[in-house]
């Protein structure tokens, strides 16, 4: 397309920015709209037939553009003008991008309750307060819900270990019981006892003698029981599995601190990048307005055509679009950091630290890799998990071994029986003496041994043992995968860090040359010695150099934080303070 249209290299480069040149370029390439560019062929521009085809293609392209515009909400079509009028930016975008009103106070960073939801009116722009990277790390380590959840997991694992250690001690329990009941008793002797006892005997019962009475009983029993496992082969493996689980939880906590350090550092660096990008884009728009004023003055003097003014207005509109995108990106970066810090919903953080370059990483690649494998909580957590699975397997296998237990108990009991409504008929019965009130007391104790041995369970224990062995083998494979992931992350971060430092040197040279070139190009344009296209290309090259320097600087810091994430020592005890270190020394 560019060879067909002709023109200098500056004109071809400027065509990427000019809307008019872009539409004209598509009009010469109708196949782009219906097929891949690789098969598109330029149309010949000679002869009357070629001119008619060009006009038809223009009309077809205009029809397609109008069809696309019909899909968008209706709005007044902007008209080009020769003035400096620029639409105002939306307030909904400017409010989240307001400068911080004050430094963030630590007491204001208290996180909301875990189960609380924000109330109406608390989700607006709110307060915008500045904080440093050190403050962000300290607040993030204290407020992060994910880290706090792991602190609770460590506490739970410790409680589970204490529970398992209790199996080495006897269990003593108290028991007590009581109750009441009521019964009715009747006696009847059809033959009596005259053949055995004389009538004067207290055991004499005449034939057909009867007797009856009611009784109410109250009883209370209380005592102590002792149970002690003298021989339990599963007790020690269970305690060892709980200890390994505690170690795994602590290593996962340290690994979470490493990940959080990287996330907080990256978010803060990206917020700094967004701040600087807004400044670059804002400076570009302000510079566009100055150059547009020069173009208007030169046009009124008859030194440049109206095309220069329209092209400069198009460039200013494009740069304003990039400024709006940069403002949106900064607002999102602020909220992303607020979410990581778990701040109150009405508080929005802003970066108060200027961009400071981290030093070169002090180790070479091989030393970094070797150091990353030593005491790595990510790997240690997998090893502890695998050890816990193996100990659980031993505990399950011990279920097939005998178990010897000691038991002992001692208690006392008391009972009271009250009888009433004692009646006899036909001479009485049974010769029984009924006591109207009877109290009974007693005590007992017992001691002994129990032996239990599971002889057959249809393979359930062996199956569970094999499942745990497979899970431990799977943990070993996860260890290998994580080891490879760590190496890849180290290599990516190390090479990216070295490349970013080299890019930064080149970007600084590009910015210095671009500034000098832009000054010369603007002076030449104001003197009428250069075209607006040369000025536009020089300005675009300068802005690109500024963005590249910014990206290289931020990437140096981000890759440094990525290397810190793999080697930075972190405490495994939740009660220990978390150091907010941003630099690492061997």
ZIKAZI-V698000 format. One record per residue. N is the residue number from 1. BURIAL is b if it has 24 or more other ideal C-beta (glycine too) atoms within 12 Angstrom, else e. Layout:
n: [N N]
burial: [BURIAL BURIAL]
This chain:
n: [1 2 3 4 5 6 7 8 9 10 11 12 13 14 15 16 17 18 19 20 21 22 23 24 25 26 27 28 29 30 31 32 33 34 35 36 37 38 39 40 41 42 43 44 45 46 47 48 49 50 51 52 53 54 55 56 57 58 59 60 61 62 63 64 65 66 67 68 69 70 71 72 73 74 75 76 77 78 79 80 81 82 83 84 85 86 87 88 89 90 91 92 93 94 95 96 97 98 99 100 101 102 103 104 105 106 107 108 109 110 111 112 113 114 115 116 117 118 119 120 121 122 123 124 125 126 127 128 129 130 131 132 133 134 135 136 137 138 139 140 141 142 143 144 145 146 147 148 149 150 151 152 153 154 155 156 157 158 159 160 161 162 163 164 165 166 167 168 169 170 171 172 173 174 175 176 177 178 179 180 181 182 183 184 185 186 187 188 189 190 191 192 193 194 195 196 197 198 199 200 201 202 203 204 205 206 207 208 209 210 211 212 213 214 215 216 217 218 219 220 221 222 223 224 225 226 227 228 229 230 231 232 233 234 235 236 237 238 239 240 241 242 243 244 245 246 247 248 249 250 251 252 253 254 255 256 257 258 259 260 261 262 263 264 265 266 267 268 269 270 271 272 273 274 275 276 277 278 279 280 281 282 283 284 285 286 287 288 289 290 291 292 293 294 295 296 297 298 299 300 301 302 303 304 305 306 307 308 309 310 311 312 313 314 315 316 317 318 319 320 321 322 323 324 325 326 327 328 329 330 331 332 333 334 335 336 337 338 339 340 341 342 343 344 345 346 347 348 349 350 351 352 353 354 355 356 357 358 359 360 361 362 363 364 365 366 367 368 369 370 371 372 373 374 375 376 377 378 379 380 381 382 383 384 385 386 387 388 389 390 391 392 393 394 395 396 397 398 399 400 401 402 403 404 405 406 407 408 409 410 411 412 413 414 415 416 417 418 419 420 421 422 423 424 425 426 427 428 429 430 431 432 433 434 435 436 437 438 439 440 441 442 443 444 445 446 447 448 449 450 451 452 453 454 455 456 457 458 459 460 461 462 463 464 465 466 467 468 469 470 471 472 473 474 475 476 477 478 479 480 481 482 483 484 485 486 487 488 489 490 491 492 493 494 495 496 497 498 499 500 501 502 503 504 505 506 507 508 509 510 511 512 513 514 515 516 517 518 519 520 521 522 523 524 525 526 527 528 529 530 531 532 533 534 535 536 537 538 539 540 541 542 543 544 545 546 547 548 549 550 551 552 553 554 555 556 557 558 559 560 561 562 563 564 565 566 567 568 569 570 571 572 573 574 575 576 577 578 579 580 581 582 583 584 585 586]
burial: [b e e e e e e e e b b e e b b e b b e e b e e e b b b b b b e e e e e e e e e e e e b e e e e e e e e e e b e e b e e e b e e e e e e e e e e e e e e e e e e e e e e e e e e e e e e e e e e b b e e b e e e b e e e b b e b e e e e e e e e e e e e e b b b b b b b b b b b b b b b b b b b b e b b e e b b e b b e e b b e b b e e b e e b e e e e e e e e e e e e e e e e e b e b e b e e b e e e e e e e e e e e e b b e e b b b b b e b e e e e e b e e b e e b b b e e b e b b e b b b b b b b b b b b b b b b b b b b b b b b b b b b b b b b b b b b b b b b b b b b b b b b b b e b b b e b b e b b b e b b e e e e b e e e b b b b b b b b b b b b b e b b b e b b b b b b e b b b b b b b b b b b b b e b b b b b b b e b e b b e e b e b e e e e b b e b b b e e b b b b b b b b b b b b b b b b b b b b b b b b e e e b e b e b e e e e e e e b e b e b e e b e b e e e b b b e e e b e e e e e e e e e e e e e e e e e e e e e e e e e e b e e e b e e b e e b b e e b e e e b e e b b e e b b e b b b b b b e b b b e b b e b b e e b e e b b e e b b e b b e e b b e e b e e e e b b b b b b b b b b b b b b e b b b b b b b b b b b b b b b b b b b b b b b b b b b b e b e e e b e b b b e b e e]
